[in-house]
Amino acid sequence: MTKSTRASILTVCTANVCRSPMAEFTLDDVFSRDPRFESVRVGSAGVRPAKESEVCDAVAARQEGERWSERVRAHRPSGVTPHKLAQARLILTASRSSRSTIARLAPEVRERTFTMNEALILGAGYRREGEIAGVEAVSAFAAYLDTQRGLQPLVHPRRRLPWSRVATDPLNIFDGHNAGSKAHAATVREVDAAMRRLAALIIGSPAPAREERKRVAEPA
């Protein structure tokens, strides 16, 4: 997404080089396949964006195809701003800490800000109504998630990752960017799967298969 394009969905992580661009590109990949949702624009940002960097290699190699490659080439890490937050109909963060940063920066967007895993839990029972599509469907989904706060249990056992002795918060997607190739690949896979499930909820259809586009092999 170009810097001048208004994002209907904003994905947020720490540095804006791995988890949030992966989420951005995956959502764009899904929505671009459905004419009813081509109007949905997805952007990403970081609470502490990396300087003079590009999207990480694991994200760049996740899929082949010109649309994916174009987004990879165009991406430059950028920061979260009140303007970006005000424009977004739905804000998805990789972690609770990023969600908290956004709440301090722009308290008025709290009702449409969720961690990625939190949105999956709260949205489990969502059914798209009538013929709404595009940006309006995104707004309807965000509104539904907000109504489910306090109604859906968010307390789950903390996850212990194979490469870490520390259990992680189940509402976070672990930042494996600098934790070795296996952890990094697992993080990218988790973001990809979560975003395809969320997009399917918004669209109102089963999650699209990833096999439609060849993916470069992940590091061992």
N, C-alpha and C positions, 0 to 999 in steps of 0.2 A: 504494500500500500504506500502510495506517495505521501510525503509529509503534509501536503495540502488537502488530502482527502479526509473527510470526516469519518471516524470509525464508529460504527454502530455497536461493536463489541471491542472492548479493550482488554488484552491479556497482559498481566504484570508479573514480573519476577524481580530478582535482585539486579542483575547486570544487563539484562535484555540481550543476551547472546545465546541462550540455550532454551530454557523452559518456555519463556513467553513467546519468542519467535516461533518455536516449534508449535505451540498452541495456535498462534496466529495463522501460520501456513496451513496447518491441518484443517482448521475451520474454513478457511478460504477454499481449500481443495474440495471439501464436502459441499459447501454452499454453491460453488461455481458449477456444480453438476446438475443443479435443480433450477430451472428457469424462474420458479416462484421466489427463489432466495438469492438471485444474482444481485439484488440491490443491497444486500447486507455486506458492509465493508468491515473488515477486521484489521485492527492495528495492535501494536504491542509497545510496551515501555518498561523501564526499570526504575526501581526506587534509588539505586545507586548505579547508574549506567556505566558500562565499561568505556574507557577512553580509547579512541583510535583503534577500534576493533570491529570485527565483522561477526556474522553469525558463526557458531561453532561448526567444525567439520562434521560432527555427528548429525546435526540437523541438516546441513547442506546435502549430505549423502543419503538422507532418509528416503528420498524418492527421486526418480528421474522424471523428465517431462519439462516442457518449456515454461509452463506457468510457475512451477515450483522453482525452477532455476532463475527465473526473472525476479522472484521475490527474494531469493537468496542474494543475488547480485545487488539488488536495490537496498537491502537492509543495512542500516547503521544504528547502533545502539542509541536510544534516546531516553530521556527522563520522563517521569510522571509529572504532569502539570495540572493545575486546576482546570485549565481550558479543555484539555483532553478528557478529563474525568467528567466535566459538565456535558460534553457532547455524547458520551457513550451511553447507550441504553442498558448495557450489561457489562459489568467489570468482573473479570475472573483473575484471581491471584493464585500463584503457585504455593503460597504459604500464609499462615496466620500473621506473621510479622509484616508481610507486604500489605495485607488487608488492614492491619492496624496503622501502618504509615499513611495509607489512603484516608482512613477515618480521621486522622489528625489533620491532614492536608485539606480535606474537603468533607466535613461531616455530613453535608447535605446529600452525598451520594451513597451513604451507608445502605439505604434500602435496596440498592441494585448492585452491591458489591459482595462477592462471595469467593471463598477459595474454590478452586476447581473441583476438589473432592467433595466439598460441602454442597456445591451445586448439584452434583450427581446424587447425593443422598436426599436433599430436599426436593429434587425434581423427579424422583422415582415414580411418583403417581401422576405426573403431568400428562394431560391430553390436550392437544391443540384444538381449539374450538372453531367450528365453521370453516370459512374460507380465508381467514387471516393468514398472511404470508409476509415474507420479507422482514423489513425493520419492525413492523407492527407485531409480528410473531415473536421477535426478540424481546420487545417490550412486555408482551403478555407473559412470556416465560419468566422474565425477571420479576414481574409483579407476583406471579404464582410462588416463586421461590421465597419471596419476602413474607407471604402469608403463611408459609410453612415453618418459619422460625419459631422455635418453642414447641412445635407440634411433632416434629420428627426427631427421634433421638440421635444425637451427634456423638455420643460417647461410645467409642469403639476401642477394643484393646490396642495398645500401642504396637506398631509393627517393628519387628527386629529384622533388619536387612542382612542378607548373607555376608556382605563385606564389612559390616559394622557391628561393633559391640554395643552400640547405643540404640535403643528403641526409638523410633520416630513417631511423630504426631500423625495419626491417620488422616487428618484433614490437610496435611501438607503433602506436596510431591517433593521428595528428597532431591536436593541439589547435588547431583552426581557429576557435575561438570569437571571438577578437579579431584575426583575421588577414584580415578583409575578407569580404564576402558570398559570394564564390565559394569561398574556402577553408572558410568556415563550412558552407555547403551540402554541400560534398564530405565533410567530416567526418561530418555527420549521415547522409549516404547510406552512408558506409562502415560506420558503427556499425550501421545498420539491416540492411545486407546480411550483415554478420558474425553478428549475433544470429539472423537467420533461418536461416542455415546451421547454427549451433550448435544451435538448437532442433530443426531437422530431424534432426540426428545423435542427439540425446537421444531424440526421439520415434521415430526409425527410419523416417522417411518423407521424400519430397522436400520441399524448402523450399517453404512455401506462397506462392502468388502474392500480390503486394501489391495487385493491382488490385481485390480484393474490397471495399476501402474507398477512397473518393475521397480524394485528397491535394491539399491546397492547393498551388498552384504555388510552386516554389522561386524565390528571388531570382536575377536574372540575374548 
